[in-house]
């Protein structure tokens, strides 16, 4: 006996391509929005462009956890909508295939994606988020080579001011350099050079050499007249400031993996505030994952339009419902973290209501003859569309008559 019939394979193909397309589009939109902000941030801090892509790579697990449910929902919805509008769904139902039977493959896909999302939000996302904030910290403090900002005066160890007009080749070549160095004996050196580059010292990693080319040095000894010296090449040692070490992972609840959340949540040594924060994060992640298992039923309930109709209202409603549920969960997590309500009630209460709504919608479409879960919305949208069309026709009529 075959586990997967031809109908199962056909439904799998119909679901797979829209699901992957929605996943890629949703993730790309999130990445592009963040990419613009990161480019601005990195350019302001003077860091290399490659840092932007490394930071985006660490944000991908967070975006994937949002794109997976949306991709699965719209993939199933668009697949069953195609079956419904082409009357293939009526044929399948006529030969005895129920909605529950047709959803066997989508449910298997939902179980697999729920497991993948659990792995992402439980283990991958906390680690990647920590590495993202570590790179952001290093970029701000100069640990990534971004401590010298182009076009601004940079103070190093309170004894040197350095300004660089232009930077080329990812910071390897510097153009238009001015430096002012205050020595311990009170002597002040004003140095200008056409170009230069930084050289590292293996024997002393706390000091780098700024090799200057084609410039002048103005020496101003204390109490004496300044002297001007020209040079074709001059090495200026620069002491690097001591870099502050980034904190250890676990300073925030979003950086804990699932076993750590369970350990802190059940620990008697943890404070009430810490326990609330950790349990809110744990329940939030689990509620988001479990909801994926209900998405196939929601997709089918919204995919089938009324007879003799090609309305796509269900697509819009599905996106609104998923986004609204996600926002409600975020609000529930923030309230639970403050200790105003039990984390289980704050997160699983909305889940129970949302699940009850989904079961009712699925029961209506699958077991009620002629049932349409969003029939009232369909009629309202249809009437509204007709009124708008009539209004536009009335406004356009005088112009046509005059012509």
FIMAR-204844 format. One record per residue (C-alpha): residue in one letter; residue number from 1; x, y, z. Coordinates in Angstrom, 2 decimals, decimal comma. Each point is the difference from the previous one (the first is absolute). Layout:
N
+------+------+---------+---------+---------+
! resn ! resi !       x !       y !       z !
+------+------+---------+---------+---------+
!    A !  NUM !       X !       Y !       Z !
...
+------+------+---------+---------+---------+
END
This chain:
403
+------+------+---------+---------+---------+
! resn ! resi !       x !       y !       z !
+------+------+---------+---------+---------+
!    X !    1 !    0,00 !    0,00 !    0,00 !
!    X !    2 !    1,40 !    3,34 !   -1,02 !
!    X !    3 !    0,43 !    2,57 !    2,77 !
!    X !    4 !   -0,27 !    2,94 !   -2,39 !
!    X !    5 !   -2,47 !   -0,12 !   -2,84 !
!    X !    6 !    0,05 !    2,04 !   -3,18 !
!    X !    7 !   -2,32 !    2,52 !    1,64 !
!    X !    8 !    2,45 !    0,42 !    2,91 !
!    X !    9 !    2,90 !    0,58 !   -2,35 !
!    X !   10 !   -2,07 !    2,45 !   -2,02 !
!    X !   11 !   -0,97 !    1,99 !    3,10 !
!    X !   12 !    3,62 !   -0,03 !    1,18 !
!    X !   13 !    1,15 !    1,58 !   -3,28 !
!    X !   14 !   -2,76 !    2,59 !    0,15 !
!    X !   15 !    0,92 !    0,97 !    3,56 !
!    X !   16 !    3,79 !   -0,10 !   -0,31 !
!    X !   17 !    0,66 !    2,66 !   -2,62 !
!    X !   18 !   -2,23 !    2,76 !    1,45 !
!    X !   19 !    1,31 !   -0,80 !    3,49 !
!    X !   20 !    3,62 !    0,39 !   -1,07 !
!    X !   21 !   -0,81 !    3,14 !   -1,98 !
!    X !   22 !   -1,76 !    1,63 !    2,95 !
!    X !   23 !    2,81 !   -1,04 !    2,33 !
!    X !   24 !    2,65 !    1,55 !   -2,26 !
!    X !   25 !   -2,00 !    3,19 !   -0,59 !
!    X !   26 !   -0,81 !    0,51 !    3,69 !
!    X !   27 !    3,58 !   -0,64 !    1,11 !
!    X !   28 !    1,35 !    2,25 !   -2,77 !
!    X !   29 !   -2,26 !    2,90 !    0,97 !
!    X !   30 !    1,06 !   -0,28 !    3,64 !
!    X !   31 !    3,67 !   -0,22 !   -0,98 !
!    X !   32 !   -0,16 !    2,96 !   -2,38 !
!    X !   33 !   -1,66 !    2,18 !    2,62 !
!    X !   34 !    2,70 !   -0,84 !    2,53 !
!    X !   35 !    2,80 !    0,19 !   -2,57 !
!    X !   36 !   -0,60 !    3,69 !   -0,66 !
!    X !   37 !    0,20 !    0,78 !    3,72 !
!    X !   38 !    3,14 !   -2,10 !    0,44 !
!    X !   39 !    1,75 !    1,67 !   -2,94 !
!    X !   40 !   -0,73 !    3,39 !    1,53 !
!    X !   41 !    1,17 !   -1,17 !    3,43 !
!    X !   42 !    3,21 !   -1,62 !   -1,29 !
!    X !   43 !    0,87 !    2,99 !   -2,19 !
!    X !   44 !   -0,53 !    2,32 !    2,97 !
!    X !   45 !    2,26 !   -2,12 !    2,18 !
!    X !   46 !    2,56 !   -0,29 !   -2,82 !
!    X !   47 !   -0,06 !   -3,80 !   -0,17 !
!    X !   48 !    0,62 !   -2,25 !   -3,02 !
!    X !   49 !   -2,92 !   -0,89 !   -2,26 !
!    X !   50 !    0,49 !   -3,72 !    0,60 !
!    X !   51 !   -1,22 !    0,48 !    3,59 !
!    X !   52 !   -3,49 !    0,82 !   -1,31 !
!    X !   53 !   -0,38 !   -3,41 !   -1,62 !
!    X !   54 !    1,35 !   -1,80 !    3,06 !
!    X !   55 !   -2,52 !    1,80 !    2,19 !
!    X !   56 !   -2,83 !   -0,79 !   -2,43 !
!    X !   57 !    1,02 !   -3,66 !    0,04 !
!    X !   58 !   -0,44 !   -0,03 !    3,77 !
!    X !   59 !   -3,47 !    1,52 !   -0,38 !
!    X !   60 !   -1,22 !   -2,64 !   -2,47 !
!    X !   61 !   -1,17 !   -2,47 !    2,71 !
!    X !   62 !   -2,23 !    2,69 !    1,49 !
!    X !   63 !   -1,46 !    0,85 !   -3,40 !
!    X !   64 !   -0,42 !   -3,70 !   -0,85 !
!    X !   65 !   -2,08 !   -0,58 !    3,13 !
!    X !   66 !   -2,43 !    2,65 !   -1,28 !
!    X !   67 !    0,06 !   -1,00 !   -3,66 !
!    X !   68 !   -0,55 !   -3,76 !    0,53 !
!    X !   69 !   -3,58 !    0,26 !    1,38 !
!    X !   70 !   -0,97 !    2,59 !   -2,58 !
!    X !   71 !    1,49 !   -2,05 !   -2,85 !
!    X !   72 !   -1,74 !   -3,19 !    1,13 !
!    X !   73 !   -3,36 !    1,73 !    0,41 !
!    X !   74 !    0,02 !    1,77 !   -3,36 !
!    X !   75 !    1,45 !   -3,04 !   -1,77 !
!    X !   76 !   -2,90 !   -2,22 !    1,12 !
!    X !   77 !   -2,55 !    2,76 !   -0,51 !
!    X !   78 !    1,07 !    0,77 !   -3,57 !
!    X !   79 !    0,17 !   -3,69 !   -0,85 !
!    X !   80 !   -3,55 !   -0,73 !    1,20 !
!    X !   81 !   -1,26 !    3,24 !   -1,50 !
!    X !   82 !    1,28 !   -1,19 !   -3,37 !
!    X !   83 !   -1,74 !   -3,34 !    0,50 !
!    X !   84 !   -3,24 !    1,76 !    0,96 !
!    X !   85 !   -0,08 !    2,53 !   -2,85 !
!    X !   86 !    0,82 !   -2,67 !   -2,60 !
!    X !   87 !   -2,74 !   -2,34 !    1,37 !
!    X !   88 !    2,60 !   -2,70 !    0,70 !
!    X !   89 !   -0,89 !    0,18 !    3,69 !
!    X !   90 !   -3,64 !   -0,83 !   -0,82 !
!    X !   91 !    1,14 !   -3,07 !   -1,95 !
!    X !   92 !    2,18 !   -1,19 !    2,87 !
!    X !   93 !   -2,84 !    0,50 !    2,45 !
!    X !   94 !   -2,41 !   -1,82 !   -2,32 !
!    X !   95 !    2,17 !   -3,14 !   -0,04 !
!    X !   96 !   -0,01 !   -0,14 !    3,80 !
!    X !   97 !    3,14 !    1,94 !    0,99 !
!    X !   98 !   -0,77 !    2,12 !    3,06 !
!    X !   99 !    1,82 !    3,18 !    0,92 !
!    X !  100 !    1,74 !   -1,85 !    2,82 !
!    X !  101 !    1,27 !   -2,62 !   -2,46 !
!    X !  102 !    1,17 !    2,67 !   -2,43 !
!    X !  103 !    1,90 !    1,71 !    2,82 !
!    X !  104 !    2,11 !   -3,05 !    0,80 !
!    X !  105 !    3,06 !    1,25 !   -1,89 !
!    X !  106 !   -0,40 !    3,64 !    1,17 !
!    X !  107 !   -0,20 !   -1,24 !    3,60 !
!    X !  108 !    3,22 !   -1,99 !   -0,50 !
!    X !  109 !    1,66 !    3,11 !   -1,38 !
!    X !  110 !   -1,30 !    2,00 !    2,97 !
!    X !  111 !    1,44 !   -2,53 !    2,47 !
!    X !  112 !    3,38 !    0,13 !   -1,72 !
!    X !  113 !    0,06 !    3,80 !   -0,12 !
!    X !  114 !   -1,14 !    0,20 !    3,63 !
!    X !  115 !    2,98 !   -2,17 !    0,98 !
!    X !  116 !    2,29 !    2,19 !   -2,09 !
!    X !  117 !   -1,41 !    3,15 !    1,58 !
!    X !  118 !    0,44 !   -1,50 !    3,47 !
!    X !  119 !    3,66 !   -0,61 !   -0,80 !
!    X !  120 !    0,36 !    3,56 !   -1,26 !
!    X !  121 !   -1,71 !    1,84 !    2,87 !
!    X !  122 !    1,30 !   -2,41 !    2,63 !
!    X !  123 !    3,66 !   -0,23 !   -0,93 !
!    X !  124 !    1,13 !    1,81 !   -3,15 !
!    X !  125 !   -1,70 !    3,35 !    0,49 !
!    X !  126 !    1,31 !    0,63 !    3,56 !
!    X !  127 !    3,57 !   -0,67 !   -1,09 !
!    X !  128 !   -0,22 !    2,05 !   -3,20 !
!    X !  129 !   -1,59 !    2,90 !    1,86 !
!    X !  130 !    2,88 !    0,03 !    2,48 !
!    X !  131 !    2,59 !   -0,01 !   -2,80 !
!    X !  132 !   -1,88 !    2,83 !   -1,73 !
!    X !  133 !    0,14 !    2,19 !    3,10 !
!    X !  134 !    3,65 !   -0,94 !    0,50 !
!    X !  135 !    0,86 !    1,21 !   -3,50 !
!    X !  136 !   -2,00 !    3,18 !    0,59 !
!    X !  137 !    1,90 !    0,60 !    3,23 !
!    X !  138 !    3,37 !   -0,60 !   -1,65 !
!    X !  139 !   -0,94 !    2,34 !   -2,81 !
!    X !  140 !   -0,85 !    2,78 !    2,44 !
!    X !  141 !    3,14 !   -0,49 !    2,08 !
!    X !  142 !    2,38 !   -0,36 !   -2,94 !
!    X !  143 !    0,86 !   -3,67 !    0,45 !
!    X !  144 !   -0,82 !   -0,57 !   -3,67 !
!    X !  145 !    2,37 !    2,68 !   -1,20 !
!    X !  146 !   -2,65 !    2,70 !   -0,03 !
!    X !  147 !    1,34 !    2,27 !    2,74 !
!    X !  148 !    1,37 !    2,56 !   -2,49 !
!    X !  149 !   -2,92 !    1,87 !   -1,53 !
!    X !  150 !    0,53 !    1,65 !   -3,36 !
!    X !  151 !   -0,55 !    3,76 !   -0,14 !
!    X !  152 !    0,01 !    0,48 !    3,78 !
!    X !  153 !    2,62 !    0,74 !    2,65 !
!    X !  154 !    0,78 !   -3,16 !    1,97 !
!    X !  155 !    1,64 !    0,20 !    3,42 !
!    X !  156 !    2,30 !   -2,87 !    0,95 !
!    X !  157 !    1,10 !   -0,40 !    3,63 !
!    X !  158 !   -0,42 !    3,77 !    0,63 !
!    X !  159 !    3,36 !    0,75 !   -1,64 !
!    X !  160 !   -0,71 !   -0,21 !   -3,68 !
!    X !  161 !   -2,64 !    1,47 !   -2,30 !
!    X !  162 !   -0,30 !   -1,59 !   -3,42 !
!    X !  163 !   -2,07 !    0,96 !   -3,02 !
!    X !  164 !   -0,24 !   -1,85 !   -3,30 !
!    X !  165 !   -1,77 !    1,51 !   -3,00 !
!    X !  166 !   -0,47 !   -3,14 !   -2,10 !
!    X !  167 !    0,34 !   -3,75 !    0,40 !
!    X !  168 !    0,50 !   -2,41 !   -2,90 !
!    X !  169 !    0,40 !   -3,73 !   -0,45 !
!    X !  170 !   -2,02 !   -0,79 !    3,17 !
!    X !  171 !    2,19 !    2,21 !    2,16 !
!    X !  172 !    3,37 !   -1,21 !   -1,27 !
!    X !  173 !    0,80 !    3,26 !   -1,81 !
!    X !  174 !   -0,55 !    3,36 !    1,76 !
!    X !  175 !   -0,05 !    3,37 !   -1,74 !
!    X !  176 !    0,29 !    3,50 !    1,48 !
!    X !  177 !    1,38 !   -0,67 !    3,48 !
!    X !  178 !    0,43 !    2,49 !    2,84 !
!    X !  179 !    1,29 !   -0,93 !    3,44 !
!    X !  180 !    0,76 !    2,02 !    3,13 !
!    X !  181 !    2,13 !   -1,75 !    2,62 !
!    X !  182 !    0,69 !    1,30 !    3,52 !
!    X !  183 !    3,22 !   -1,38 !    1,48 !
!    X !  184 !    0,64 !   -0,49 !    3,71 !
!    X !  185 !    2,60 !    2,82 !    0,05 !
!    X !  186 !   -2,54 !    2,53 !   -1,27 !
!    X !  187 !    1,12 !   -0,09 !   -3,65 !
!    X !  188 !   -2,80 !    0,04 !   -2,57 !
!    X !  189 !    0,33 !   -1,57 !   -3,46 !
!    X !  190 !   -2,34 !    1,02 !   -2,82 !
!    X !  191 !    0,29 !   -2,50 !   -2,85 !
!    X !  192 !   -1,64 !    0,12 !   -3,41 !
!    X !  193 !    0,47 !   -2,55 !   -2,78 !
!    X !  194 !   -1,41 !   -0,67 !   -3,43 !
!    X !  195 !   -0,66 !   -3,67 !    0,68 !
!    X !  196 !    0,84 !   -2,84 !    2,35 !
!    X !  197 !   -0,89 !   -3,50 !    1,20 !
!    X !  198 !   -0,18 !   -1,95 !    3,26 !
!    X !  199 !    2,54 !   -2,74 !    0,71 !
!    X !  200 !   -0,34 !   -2,53 !    2,82 !
!    X !  201 !    2,86 !   -0,97 !    2,32 !
!    X !  202 !    0,18 !   -3,70 !    0,81 !
!    X !  203 !    2,18 !    0,53 !    3,05 !
!    X !  204 !   -2,37 !    2,61 !    1,48 !
!    X !  205 !   -3,67 !   -0,45 !   -0,93 !
!    X !  206 !   -0,99 !    3,06 !    2,07 !
!    X !  207 !    1,89 !    2,34 !   -2,35 !
!    X !  208 !   -0,37 !    0,60 !   -3,73 !
!    X !  209 !    2,16 !    2,01 !   -2,37 !
!    X !  210 !   -1,52 !    2,72 !   -2,17 !
!    X !  211 !    2,40 !    0,24 !   -2,94 !
!    X !  212 !   -0,35 !    3,48 !   -1,51 !
!    X !  213 !    1,11 !    1,06 !   -3,48 !
!    X !  214 !    0,80 !    3,50 !   -1,37 !
!    X !  215 !   -0,71 !    2,33 !    2,89 !
!    X !  216 !    1,25 !    2,54 !    2,52 !
!    X !  217 !    0,61 !    0,05 !    3,75 !
!    X !  218 !   -0,31 !    3,21 !    2,00 !
!    X !  219 !    1,87 !   -0,36 !    3,30 !
!    X !  220 !   -1,05 !    2,38 !    2,74 !
!    X !  221 !    2,38 !   -0,48 !    2,95 !
!    X !  222 !   -1,15 !    1,54 !    3,26 !
!    X !  223 !    1,28 !    3,58 !    0,17 !
!    X !  224 !    1,81 !   -0,18 !   -3,37 !
!    X !  225 !   -0,79 !    1,03 !   -3,58 !
!    X !  226 !   -1,70 !   -2,63 !   -2,22 !
!    X !  227 !    2,03 !   -1,94 !   -2,54 !
!    X !  228 !   -1,30 !   -1,38 !   -3,30 !
!    X !  229 !    1,33 !   -3,29 !   -1,41 !
!    X !  230 !   -0,96 !   -1,63 !   -3,28 !
!    X !  231 !    0,11 !   -3,76 !   -0,54 !
!    X !  232 !   -0,65 !   -2,53 !   -2,73 !
!    X !  233 !   -0,75 !   -2,77 !    2,50 !
!    X !  234 !   -0,55 !    0,07 !    3,75 !
!    X !  235 !   -1,16 !   -2,69 !    2,45 !
!    X !  236 !   -2,28 !    1,22 !    2,75 !
!    X !  237 !   -0,62 !   -2,51 !    2,84 !
!    X !  238 !   -3,55 !    0,00 !    1,35 !
!    X !  239 !   -0,96 !   -1,63 !    3,27 !
!    X !  240 !   -3,34 !   -1,75 !   -0,29 !
!    X !  241 !   -2,53 !    0,61 !    2,76 !
!    X !  242 !   -0,85 !   -2,94 !    2,20 !
!    X !  243 !   -3,10 !   -1,73 !   -1,34 !
!    X !  244 !   -2,83 !   -0,78 !    2,34 !
!    X !  245 !   -0,96 !   -3,68 !   -0,06 !
!    X !  246 !   -3,50 !   -0,91 !   -1,05 !
!    X !  247 !   -2,26 !   -1,53 !    2,61 !
!    X !  248 !   -0,56 !   -3,72 !    0,24 !
!    X !  249 !   -2,98 !   -1,61 !   -1,68 !
!    X !  250 !   -3,14 !   -0,18 !    2,09 !
!    X !  251 !   -0,31 !    3,59 !    1,12 !
!    X !  252 !   -3,47 !    0,09 !   -1,60 !
!    X !  253 !   -2,77 !   -2,59 !   -0,13 !
!    X !  254 !   -0,03 !   -0,08 !   -3,81 !
!    X !  255 !    3,56 !   -1,37 !    0,08 !
!    X !  256 !   -0,88 !   -3,07 !    2,09 !
!    X !  257 !   -0,52 !   -3,33 !   -1,77 !
!    X !  258 !   -2,95 !   -2,16 !    1,06 !
!    X !  259 !    1,82 !   -2,13 !    2,62 !
!    X !  260 !    1,31 !    3,18 !    1,63 !
!    X !  261 !   -3,49 !    1,52 !    0,07 !
!    X !  262 !   -1,37 !   -3,14 !    1,65 !
!    X !  263 !    2,84 !   -0,09 !    2,50 !
!    X !  264 !   -0,47 !    3,63 !    1,07 !
!    X !  265 !   -3,80 !   -0,24 !   -0,03 !
!    X !  266 !    0,02 !   -2,96 !    2,39 !
!    X !  267 !    2,87 !    1,24 !    2,15 !
!    X !  268 !   -0,83 !    1,01 !    3,55 !
!    X !  269 !    3,01 !    2,35 !    0,08 !
!    X !  270 !   -1,35 !    2,23 !   -2,79 !
!    X !  271 !   -1,85 !    3,14 !    1,01 !
!    X !  272 !   -3,68 !    0,45 !   -0,77 !
!    X !  273 !    0,76 !    2,63 !   -2,64 !
!    X !  274 !    2,59 !   -2,17 !   -1,72 !
!    X !  275 !   -2,37 !   -2,98 !    0,07 !
!    X !  276 !   -2,80 !    2,05 !   -1,55 !
!    X !  277 !    2,26 !    1,20 !   -2,81 !
!    X !  278 !    1,34 !   -3,47 !   -0,76 !
!    X !  279 !   -3,40 !   -1,73 !    0,14 !
!    X !  280 !   -1,52 !    2,69 !   -2,21 !
!    X !  281 !    2,69 !   -0,59 !   -2,61 !
!    X !  282 !   -0,41 !   -3,79 !    0,24 !
!    X !  283 !   -3,79 !    0,10 !   -0,39 !
!    X !  284 !    0,25 !    2,53 !   -2,83 !
!    X !  285 !    2,32 !   -2,23 !   -2,02 !
!    X !  286 !   -2,07 !   -3,12 !    0,58 !
!    X !  287 !   -3,30 !    1,72 !   -0,84 !
!    X !  288 !    1,45 !    1,26 !   -3,28 !
!    X !  289 !    1,22 !   -3,49 !   -0,91 !
!    X !  290 !   -3,20 !   -1,88 !    0,92 !
!    X !  291 !   -2,13 !    2,43 !   -2,00 !
!    X !  292 !    1,71 !   -1,26 !   -3,19 !
!    X !  293 !   -1,83 !   -3,31 !    0,44 !
!    X !  294 !   -3,38 !    1,76 !   -0,35 !
!    X !  295 !    0,88 !    2,00 !   -3,11 !
!    X !  296 !   -1,08 !   -2,68 !   -2,55 !
!    X !  297 !   -3,58 !    0,13 !    1,31 !
!    X !  298 !    0,00 !    3,80 !   -0,02 !
!    X !  299 !    1,37 !    0,05 !   -3,55 !
!    X !  300 !   -2,70 !   -2,33 !   -1,34 !
!    X !  301 !   -2,77 !    1,90 !    1,79 !
!    X !  302 !    1,10 !    3,24 !   -1,67 !
!    X !  303 !    1,01 !   -1,47 !   -3,37 !
!    X !  304 !   -3,40 !   -1,11 !   -1,32 !
!    X !  305 !   -1,99 !    2,99 !   -1,32 !
!    X !  306 !   -3,80 !   -0,04 !   -0,38 !
!    X !  307 !   -1,44 !   -1,74 !   -3,04 !
!    X !  308 !    0,24 !    1,97 !   -3,25 !
!    X !  309 !    2,47 !    2,34 !    1,67 !
!    X !  310 !    3,74 !    0,57 !   -0,40 !
!    X !  311 !    0,35 !    2,27 !    3,02 !
!    X !  312 !    3,49 !    0,12 !    1,54 !
!    X !  313 !   -1,20 !    1,43 !    3,31 !
!    X !  314 !    1,20 !   -3,13 !    1,81 !
!    X !  315 !    3,62 !    0,77 !   -0,90 !
!    X !  316 !   -0,25 !    3,43 !    1,60 !
!    X !  317 !   -1,82 !   -1,33 !    3,08 !
!    X !  318 !    2,59 !   -2,76 !    0,51 !
!    X !  319 !    2,89 !    2,47 !    0,06 !
!    X !  320 !   -1,87 !    2,29 !    2,39 !
!    X !  321 !   -0,81 !   -2,88 !    2,35 !
!    X !  322 !    3,55 !   -1,35 !    0,14 !
!    X !  323 !    1,58 !    3,43 !    0,51 !
!    X !  324 !   -2,61 !    0,94 !    2,60 !
!    X !  325 !    0,61 !   -3,24 !    1,92 !
!    X !  326 !    3,74 !    0,64 !   -0,05 !
!    X !  327 !   -0,47 !    3,54 !    1,33 !
!    X !  328 !   -2,37 !   -1,18 !    2,71 !
!    X !  329 !    2,62 !   -2,53 !    1,09 !
!    X !  330 !    2,65 !    2,71 !    0,14 !
!    X !  331 !   -2,27 !    2,12 !    2,16 !
!    X !  332 !   -0,81 !   -2,97 !    2,23 !
!    X !  333 !    3,71 !   -0,69 !    0,45 !
!    X !  334 !    0,74 !    3,60 !    1,00 !
!    X !  335 !   -2,89 !    0,02 !    2,51 !
!    X !  336 !    1,07 !   -3,35 !    1,46 !
!    X !  337 !    3,58 !    1,22 !    0,40 !
!    X !  338 !   -1,29 !    2,80 !    2,25 !
!    X !  339 !   -1,73 !   -2,55 !    2,21 !
!    X !  340 !   -3,48 !    1,42 !   -0,59 !
!    X !  341 !   -1,37 !   -3,31 !   -1,25 !
!    X !  342 !    1,14 !   -3,62 !    0,07 !
!    X !  343 !    2,12 !   -0,81 !   -3,10 !
!    X !  344 !   -2,06 !   -3,12 !   -0,75 !
!    X !  345 !   -3,24 !    2,00 !   -0,05 !
!    X !  346 !    1,51 !    2,92 !   -1,92 !
!    X !  347 !    1,30 !   -2,23 !   -2,82 !
!    X !  348 !   -2,24 !   -3,07 !   -0,04 !
!    X !  349 !   -3,22 !    1,95 !    0,55 !
!    X !  350 !    0,19 !    1,70 !   -3,42 !
!    X !  351 !    1,14 !   -3,32 !   -1,47 !
!    X !  352 !   -3,13 !   -1,74 !    1,32 !
!    X !  353 !   -2,28 !    2,70 !   -1,42 !
!    X !  354 !    1,80 !   -0,01 !   -3,35 !
!    X !  355 !   -0,06 !   -3,80 !   -0,15 !
!    X !  356 !   -3,73 !   -0,05 !    0,80 !
!    X !  357 !   -0,62 !    2,47 !   -2,83 !
!    X !  358 !    2,04 !   -2,13 !   -2,41 !
!    X !  359 !   -1,84 !   -3,21 !    0,97 !
!    X !  360 !   -3,36 !    1,74 !   -0,48 !
!    X !  361 !    1,03 !    1,32 !   -3,42 !
!    X !  362 !    1,28 !   -3,40 !   -1,08 !
!    X !  363 !   -3,13 !   -1,78 !    1,28 !
!    X !  364 !   -2,16 !    2,47 !   -1,91 !
!    X !  365 !    1,79 !   -0,50 !   -3,32 !
!    X !  366 !    0,49 !   -3,77 !    0,36 !
!    X !  367 !   -3,16 !   -1,30 !    1,64 !
!    X !  368 !   -2,75 !    2,63 !   -0,39 !
!    X !  369 !   -1,73 !   -0,27 !   -3,41 !
!    X !  370 !    0,64 !    3,22 !   -1,89 !
!    X !  371 !    1,90 !    1,38 !    2,97 !
!    X !  372 !    2,14 !    3,06 !   -0,52 !
!    X !  373 !    2,00 !    1,19 !    3,08 !
!    X !  374 !    0,47 !    3,54 !   -1,29 !
!    X !  375 !   -3,24 !    0,17 !   -1,98 !
!    X !  376 !   -1,05 !    3,21 !    1,78 !
!    X !  377 !    3,31 !    1,64 !   -0,87 !
!    X !  378 !   -0,30 !   -1,20 !   -3,60 !
!    X !  379 !   -3,47 !    1,56 !   -0,30 !
!    X !  380 !    1,16 !    3,23 !    1,61 !
!    X !  381 !    3,04 !    0,21 !   -2,29 !
!    X !  382 !   -2,18 !   -0,73 !   -3,02 !
!    X !  383 !   -2,55 !    2,67 !    0,88 !
!    X !  384 !    2,75 !    2,50 !    0,75 !
!    X !  385 !    1,64 !   -0,70 !   -3,35 !
!    X !  386 !   -3,28 !    0,50 !   -1,85 !
!    X !  387 !   -0,63 !    3,32 !    1,74 !
!    X !  388 !    3,49 !    1,26 !   -0,77 !
!    X !  389 !   -0,41 !   -1,04 !   -3,65 !
!    X !  390 !   -3,34 !    1,83 !   -0,27 !
!    X !  391 !    1,48 !    3,10 !    1,61 !
!    X !  392 !    2,90 !    0,04 !   -2,45 !
!    X !  393 !   -2,36 !   -0,54 !   -2,95 !
!    X !  394 !   -2,15 !    2,96 !    1,09 !
!    X !  395 !    3,02 !    2,27 !    0,20 !
!    X !  396 !    1,27 !   -1,12 !   -3,39 !
!    X !  397 !   -3,40 !    0,27 !   -1,74 !
!    X !  398 !   -0,11 !    3,83 !   -0,46 !
!    X !  399 !    3,44 !   -0,03 !   -1,59 !
!    X !  400 !   -1,00 !   -2,70 !   -2,45 !
!    X !  401 !   -3,26 !    1,79 !   -0,88 !
!    X !  402 !    1,77 !    3,25 !   -0,69 !
!    X !  403 !    2,48 !   -1,69 !   -2,27 !
+------+------+---------+---------+---------+
END
